[in-house]
Amino acid sequence: MNRFLQIIFFLSFFSVFSQTKVGGIVQDESGEPIAFANIIFKNSSEGTITNDNGRFYIESDEVYDTVLVSFIGYETLEIELGQKVTYNMEIILQEAAEQLAEVVVYTGKQSKKDNPAIEILKKIWAKKRQNGVRQFEQYQYDKYEKLEFDLNTIDSALIKSKLFKGLEFMFQDLDTSRITGKTYLPMFLNESFSKVYGDNLLKEEKEDVLGNKNAGFGGNQSITAFVEDLYSDYDIYNNYLKFFDKSFTSPLSKTGVDTYNYVLSDSTFIDNKWCYNIIYYPRRKNELTFKGDFWVSDTTYAIKKINLQVTKSANINWVKEIYIEQDFDVVNDSVFLLKRDYMLSDFSFSKKEESRGVYGKRTTVYDNYQFDKKRPEDFYKAKSDPYDPRIFKRDSTFWKNARLEQLNEDESGIFKMLDTLKTVPKFRTYYDIVSILGSGYIEIDKWNIDIGNIYSVFGFNDAEGTRVRLGARTYFGQNDTWRLEGYMAYGFKDQKAKHGLSAKFLLDRKTRLILSGGNRRDIEQLGISLTSTNDVLGRSIASSALVTVGANDRLTNINLSTLNFEMEPAKNFRVRLGGSFRTLSSALPDAFSLDYLDSEAPNGISSEVRQFDINTTLIYTPGRRTIGYGVERDEINDDYSTLLLNYTKGTRGFLESDFDYERLQFSYRQPWQIGGLGRLTSSVELGKTFGEVPLSLLSVVPGNQTLFSLYNTFPNLDFYEFVTDTYATVHLEHNFNGRLFSRIPFLRKLNLREIIGLRGAWGQLSDENIALNSPTNIPLIAPDDQIYWEYSFGIGNIFKIFRLDFNFRGNYLDNPNARPFGITGTFGFNF
């Protein structure tokens, strides 16, 4: 979400020209706005519908002199246009004396029998099929994609403000959106051209990127990743369409009749095919729904043209408008090919009509379809390199031929304008401020070093008291093949310095062979994770939480050194092999003892562990998408599953290591989009340690004594309350995204979101390990009698940024200082 804020803040600091433009408001005789009224240019299929406030904007490349305004129950109004551009129209519709008998609109559950639009919808369901390219053995086509960000709602006050003093040249060429009617200034543009090849028999597809060109944020990988994730592919025939991590009910869905009202509005020829026009709009407010219309062929019942606009009342943050258009070429009864896909998002901190924001637009054009051209399987295995430097250096001749849709005058000017902006000190200052807020790092370009992370500067815990930390990393570019990073920290209570150092080297780009290593000497809360930390730079929030529940004194001194090799032999499958040596001791020995029996110690008890481990880890993340090819890559989606298998071998004697043991661990995390019911996140972890080990090497069921809601922890458990050498845990968390609250009238306008959680843990601790750790002052309890469980109810989206969780403990209430109830929370910018 920081990527989103980076774009919003930055642009907030700073088509072929249409022939006919019309905008205004539609009202009834009493002055009330009419939502979802139909606006269409006479003798055309070009139209739109009014928004929730009765407002509309429509434009066309053609010249029209008449516009038709209609809505069920009102007389159709035919308005002559005296000029090409007509804004601020106030249109009054008169109630009709008689309603049309052949079209019936219901406010409750619809009768499928009496509504002709529903009858057409049934035929769409019966004949809906995959994209037409799936009907052939092989296929190929050209694909041109254009991504753009624009600053919108520009007026004279903004242009003359002190913020843009000295940057007035930016506003010399402004255009007007054909969707919203607002003026906008293009600030970022990315173009790509590729050829796509597929074989349905082999079930193979590959995309060869032949050209890529951008202006604006080309060097900012996090913003590029945000854009990629923002505009993921979708299929309008699916029951639900996912945008911004939320599922919107498709108007073509079989569940649509319970979500939308449908009206058969018109019929006409489009490209020599007779088509019906159906208008749809939502039955209820605050749900994740669209409004708009679609044209459908009368013989194939394939969609010829559709537009979808998210209603303003939809429970989604920071997005004022989402508008989608798709045009299809209906070839015959079994083939319909996507020709053009357009999506516009209007990002803004407010949904008020006059609020300024940022347009994010994606246009994808498909052409030159060819079918049944057979290629050997090796052709599909040979993937092209999307980061080949030649791809980013294509000349003007290449782009003139590659653009399946030409740039308009404003878009063409982006490259020149941004070249000029980069030389303006004031612009660089704005960019640097926002870059720091978004990434957390201060860029020192002349040294190729970033200072940060600024969000980790201050912390507090019982051992260190107030703590300060300052770090830095090398940064030559987003695709660096090596990176050095480190930090220094100081605790004012223990008066000790700490540090962390890390180095990573990409040795082979094809297999992503990476050598990494480092050293960390610090204080850490180990009882918040089931897996031993091998991160020489990271730090859990529990180690520095300003406010905690109960005594947060079970902290550990850690001196960790690591050396690892990692490679990716297959896409999204990583293999990691490495070794680590750690020294562990209690940071507060009087309150938290890590003592264990040691026959070789002078008094038979040791307080410190020295341990060398060899680790082998397999990680599989199907569906994971990344951007960049450097030693560090950004992820551009979070809807993939993660399967992890880890084997650890502790070796006694090597480097004076203390223990021989083996540990096997498995975890599986999966997010699930449950249609219109929201998003479920599930995770399962299993593990077993073979051999006798001290408390500092056992598996602690993750407690949480902070006031933050942390997934994969148990908020009603104290740190080290349950200690195991064999364990199994499960976590379930479901976010309904306001589906339930939207049906409660007095809660509907608050756009709250309901979250429920269920957590469980079972574990055992062997008698041998209990005996070994008998000197410790920590009760060694494992949840072996019955599964420990908790449940929670949460309310999210409070003031758009806060979430509160009410957590309940299900059992083991007799444990010392057991907490039966607790409240945790978090904050963040989420759609």
LOLO-506405 format. One record per residue (C-alpha): residue in three letters; y, x, z. Coordinates in steps of 0.1 Angstrom, whole numbers, plus 5000, padded with zeros to 4 digits. Each point is the difference from the previous one (the first is absolute). Layout:
residues N
ALAYXZ...
end
This chain:
residues 831
MET500050005000ASN502350305005ARG499950044962PHE501449654996LEU502850075024GLN500850324982ILE500549814968ILE502049725016PHE502350235019PHE500650234971LEU500849744974SER502149815026PHE502250315001PHE500650014966SER492049054817VAL501449954973PHE503249825006SER499449635004GLN501749754977THR500049695023LYS500550015038VAL500149705023GLY500149975038GLY501049765027ILE498749745025VAL498249664995GLN500849735025ASP499349635005GLU502849735003SER500450075037GLY500650374995GLU496650115012PRO498450294980ILE497049924980ALA497350265002PHE497550074972ALA502049804974ASN499150104964ILE502650194979ILE499150064963PHE501950094968LYS499649704976ASN497450054973SER498550305016SER497450115025GLU502550215020GLY500849865034THR500050045037ILE500149795032THR502549995028ASN499450185032ASP499849865035ASN503849965001GLY500249834966ARG501450314983PHE498850144966TYR500850264974ILE498550024965GLU500850224970SER498650054966ASP500250244971GLU500549704977VAL503149794997TYR499749645014ASP502649735002THR498249755023VAL498150025032LEU497849725015VAL499849945037SER497349775014PHE498149925032ILE497549725008GLY501849695012TYR503350104983GLU501549944966THR499650304976LEU503550154994GLU500950164967ILE502950245003GLU501850164971LEU501150365004GLY503550074988GLN499550385002LYS497350275001VAL500550075037THR500449715024TYR499850085037ASN500749795032MET498949674985GLU499849715023ILE497449754987ILE499649665015LEU496749814992GLN500049625002GLU497049825015ALA497849844972ALA499649634999GLU496350044992GLN497750295004LEU497750114972ALA496749835004GLU497950274985VAL501050275025VAL499449955037VAL501150255027TYR498549975035THR501550155032GLY496649995018LYS496550074986GLN500149954963SER497849764981LYS498350224973LYS499349684980ASP503549884995ASN502050314993PRO499650144964ALA501250345012ILE497050025024GLU497649904971ILE501450294980LEU499650235030LYS496349905003LYS499450114964ILE501850335007TRP497550065029ALA497149914978LYS501050244973LYS501650285020ARG498450334991GLN500750375002ASN502650174978GLY499149984963VAL499150374998ARG496949935020GLN498649794972PHE499550314978GLU497650295004GLN502850254997TYR503849985000GLN503150215000TYR503749925001ASP503550175006LYS501749945033TYR503750065006GLU501449965035LYS503650015012LEU500950005037GLU503649965010PHE502149975032ASP503549854999LEU502849955025ASN501049634997THR502749755009ILE502750244991ASP503649885003SER503550155000ALA500050045038LEU496950224999ILE501450214971LYS503350065017SER498550075034LYS500350345017LEU496350044997PHE500250044962LYS503450184998GLY499550274974LEU496949834986GLU501849734981PHE498550124967MET496749865011PHE501249654994GLN501450034965ASP497049824984LEU498649715020ASP497649734987THR499049665013SER496449915010ARG498549734978ILE498149885031THR502649975027GLY503350034981LYS501250295023THR501650324987TYR498050315005LEU500250374996PRO496850194989MET499350305024PHE496450104993LEU497849984969ASN496550124994GLU498249964967SER496450074991PHE497949964969SER496350015000LYS496949914980VAL497349805017TYR496350024989GLY497249795013ASP496349934994ASN498649685015LEU496450114994LEU500450335018LYS502449845025GLU502450284995GLU503850014996LYS502550284998GLU503750034995ASP501550304983VAL503750045011LEU501850164970GLY503549995012ASN502049955033LYS503750025005ASN502249915029ALA503650025013GLY501249955035PHE497350075026GLY497750204979GLY499750275026ASN499349775029GLN496349955002SER500149745029ILE502349774980THR497950034969ALA496949925021PHE501849695014VAL500849884965GLU496450054988ASP498749805030LEU502749734996TYR499049914964SER496249995002ASP498149814973TYR499149635004ASP498349724981ILE501749664999TYR496649834997ASN498950135034ASN500349755029TYR502450235019LEU502550264988LYS500750295022PHE503650135003PHE501450215029ASP496749995019LYS500149615000SER497949754981PHE501949734981THR498249694988SER499850014962PRO501249684982LEU496850034979SER497850015031LYS497549735008THR501749975034GLY503349954982VAL499849625001ASP500350025038THR502950244999TYR502149894970ASN501349704983TYR499550004962VAL501949814973LEU499249984963SER503550064986ASP499950064963SER497950104970THR500950194968PHE498850264975ILE500150375012ASP498950254973ASN498449724980LYS498049885030TRP500649675017CYS500650065037TYR500649795031ASN502750105025ILE499249945037ILE502550055028TYR498750085035TYR501750045034PRO498750025036ARG499249715022ARG501150185032LYS502650265010ASN499450345016GLU496650054982LEU499350294976THR500549794968PHE501750014967LYS502049754979GLY500350014963ASP498349874969PHE497450104974TRP499149924964VAL496349944992SER498249964967ASP498749654993THR496750124986THR499150335018TYR501749915032ALA501050365002ILE503450095015LYS502550084973LYS503050075022ILE500649985038ASN502850075024LEU499650025038GLN502950025025VAL499450045037THR501849735020LYS502850125023SER498349835030ALA496850214995ASN499250205031ILE500850354986ASN502650255012TRP502550204982VAL499349834967LYS502449744987GLU498449934967ILE496750074982TYR499949894963ILE497150064977GLU499649934963GLN496850044979ASP499649944963PHE496649974983ASP498950014964VAL497449734997VAL497950134971ASN497249745001ASP497949805025SER498550315016VAL502750264997PHE503450005016LEU501850335003LEU502850095024LYS503050104980ARG502750045026ASP500250015037TYR503349995019MET500750015037LEU503350005018SER500450045038ASP503449965017PHE499950205033SER502749925025PHE500550005038SER501149634997LYS498949714979LYS503549874997GLU501249944965GLU502950245002SER498150285016ARG499750334982GLY496750154993VAL497850204976TYR498149884970GLY496650164995LYS498849914965ARG496850084981THR499449924963THR496750084984VAL499449944963TYR496550014983ASP499550044963ASN497850144972TYR496849855013GLN496850134983PHE496449895007ASP496450114995LYS500750374993LYS497150175017ARG500550345018PRO497550225018GLU499749975038ASP501450365003PHE503249874986TYR500649795030LYS498950275025ALA502650244986LYS503149885019SER503450124989ASP502350185024PRO502949765009TYR502050295014ASP499850224969PRO503650154998ARG500149914963ILE499849635009PHE503450035017LYS501750194972ARG499749764971ASP502950004975SER502149714988THR497949964969PHE496949945021TRP501849735021LYS501549834970ASN496549944987ALA498449945034ARG502349735014LEU498449674992GLU503249845014GLN503350194994LEU502450095028ASN503249815002GLU503450175001ASP500250025038GLU496450135004SER500750274974GLY503050115020ILE498150055032PHE498950354990LYS503650124992MET501549835031LEU497650155024ASP500450354985THR503749955008LEU499449865035LYS497950315010THR503250214996VAL502149785023PRO499950135037LYS500649655014PHE497049864983ARG497950295012THR501149935036TYR499049644997TYR496650104986ASP499450265027ILE500849755028VAL497549754987SER497450264992ILE500150115036LEU499749655013GLY497149924977SER497950325002GLY501150135035TYR500750344985ILE503350194994GLU499850184967ILE501350364998ASP499850044962LYS501250364998TRP497150115023ASN497449754987ILE499549895036ASP500149665017ILE501049965037GLY498349735019ASN498449765008ILE503249875016TYR498149705015SER497950245021VAL502850195017PHE499949825034GLY497049905022PHE498949955036ASN496950035020ASP499050075036ALA499050364994GLU503050124979GLY502649755011THR502749984973ARG498850194969VAL501850124969ARG498450104967LEU501450154968GLY498050084969ALA500250124964ARG498050014968THR500250174966TYR500949764972PHE500550124964GLY499149674984GLN497849705003ASN497050174984ASP500050335020THR496650174998TRP500650155035ARG501949905031LEU500850165033GLU501149785029GLY500650065037TYR501849895031MET501250125034ALA500249785031TYR501250045036GLY499349805031PHE502850005026LYS497749915029ASP497250264994GLN502550244985LYS497550104973ALA500350064963LYS497549844975HIS499550054963GLY498049894970LEU499550194967SER498349884968ALA499350144966LYS498449834970PHE499150144966LEU498849814969LEU497650244984ASP498749784972ARG501849694988LYS497049854981THR497749985030ARG502950005025LEU498650305018ILE502350055030LEU500050285026SER501849915032GLY500350145035GLY502350035029ASN500550035038ARG501449765025ARG500850065037ASP501349685016ILE499449715024GLU498149704987GLN498649665011LEU496450034988GLY498949675014ILE501549804972SER497550084973LEU496250024997THR500250304977SER501150355012THR503450104986ASN499950274973ASP503649944990VAL502150305008LEU503349814994GLY499449645010ARG500649845034SER499049665013ILE502749765011ALA498349995034SER500850365006SER503849944998ALA500449635009LEU503249945019VAL498649705019THR496449965010VAL497949775022GLY498650165031ALA499650375005ASN500050184967ASP498850345014ARG496750064983LEU501450254976THR498350314986ASN501250354991ILE498650084966ASN499950334981LEU498549924966SER499350224970THR498549874968LEU498950114966ASN498849754974PHE498949964964GLU500449664983MET499149894965GLU499849684980PRO496950024977ALA500449644989LYS503049765001ASN500849895035PHE497050195015ARG501050295021VAL497850265017ARG501550215028LEU498350305016GLY501750205028GLY499950175033SER502249965031PHE500450185033ARG501749825029THR500850085036LEU500449695021SER501349965036SER501849735020ALA503850004998LEU500149845035PRO497050135019ASP500849835033ALA500149654983PHE497550064972SER497150235004LEU497950134971ASP497750195023TYR496350034992LEU497050195015ASP499750364987SER497350225014GLU501750314987ALA503349935017PRO500750175034ASN500149675019GLY497749814977ILE502849794984SER502150064969SER503349824991GLU500550134965VAL497949964968ARG499850254972GLN498349854970PHE499250094964ASP498949724977ILE498949974964ASN501049674984THR498749844968THR501849684990LEU499449764971ILE502849764992TYR499849724974THR503049784992PRO499249774970GLY503149854985ARG502450265015ARG502850094977THR502250315003ILE502950164982GLY500650364993TYR497750294996GLY501250255026VAL498450115032GLU501449695017ARG500049664982ASP501549675008GLU497949685002ILE501349714981ASN497949725015ASP498449915033ASP497549744990TYR497050244995SER497050045023THR499250325018LEU496550135008LEU499750315021LEU496950205010ASN500650305023TYR497550255013THR501150255027LYS497950305012GLY501150185031THR498850365003ARG499750175033GLY500850375003PHE501950044967LEU503550115010GLU498949945036SER499549634993ASP498649805029PHE497749734987ASP497349924975TYR500049644988GLU500049784969ARG502049694993LEU499649744973GLN502849754993PHE500549724975SER503049774994TYR500849734975ARG503349834996GLN500749724976PRO503049784994TRP499249654986GLN502449774982ILE498749655011GLY501749804972GLY502949805014LEU498850045036GLY501550355003ARG498650355005LEU497150115022THR499650375010SER496650105014SER498550325012VAL496750125014GLU499450345017LEU496650145011GLY499250335016LYS497550215020THR500250345016PHE496750195004GLY500150255029GLU501950055032VAL503850034998PRO502949985025LEU502549725002SER502450164976LEU497449994972LEU498649655007SER501049694980VAL502649795019VAL500449644991PRO503649994989GLY502349855026ASN503649934996GLN502550025029THR503050004977LEU502149694992PHE499350044963SER497449804981LEU497750264986TYR497149904978ASN496550135009THR500950035037PHE499449775029PRO503349905016ASN498549885032LEU498150335006ASP501450305018PHE499550344985TYR496550135009GLU499049675016PHE496850004979VAL498350334991THR496950024978ASP497750234980THR498649704979TYR502449734989ALA500749714976THR503449834996VAL501349724978HIS503649894994LEU501149684982GLU503649914994HIS501149714979ASN503649934989PHE500549644988ASN503450094985GLY501649685013ARG497449774985LEU499649805033PHE503650025013SER501349874967ARG498549675007ILE501849965033PRO503449854993PHE502050165028LEU498550344993ARG500149994962LYS503450144995LEU499450305023ASN497450154975LEU497850125028ARG496650144994GLU496949955021ILE497550285007ILE496749985018GLY497850295011LEU496550055014ARG498750345012GLY496750125014ALA498450325013TRP496550095012GLY498950355012GLN497750205021LEU500350335020SER496950205007ASP499050105035GLU500250364990ASN503649974989ILE500949815032ALA498550285020LEU501750274980ASN503449835006SER499549915037PRO502950235012THR502649804981ASN502249755018ILE499849754971PRO497449715005LEU497450044972ILE499349654989ALA498549884966PRO500049644988ASP496249994999ASP499249685021GLN501849784975ILE502450044971TYR503650055012TRP502349774981GLU503649894996TYR501949754980SER503749964992PHE502549764985GLY503150134983ILE503249884986GLY501550214972ASN503150004979ILE502349935030PHE503550074986LYS498150144970ILE499150335018PHE498349935034ARG496449915009LEU498749915034ASP496349995010PHE498649825030ASN496850185009PHE497249875022ARG497150185016GLY496649834996ASN497950175027TYR499550305022LEU502849865022ASP498550175031ASN500850354986PRO502650195022ASN503549904990ALA498749784972ARG502849834980PRO499049644991PHE503149944979GLY502750204983ILE502749974974THR500550264973GLY502350004970THR501250194970PHE502849994975GLY500350094963PHE501349884967ASN497249804983PHE500149764971
end
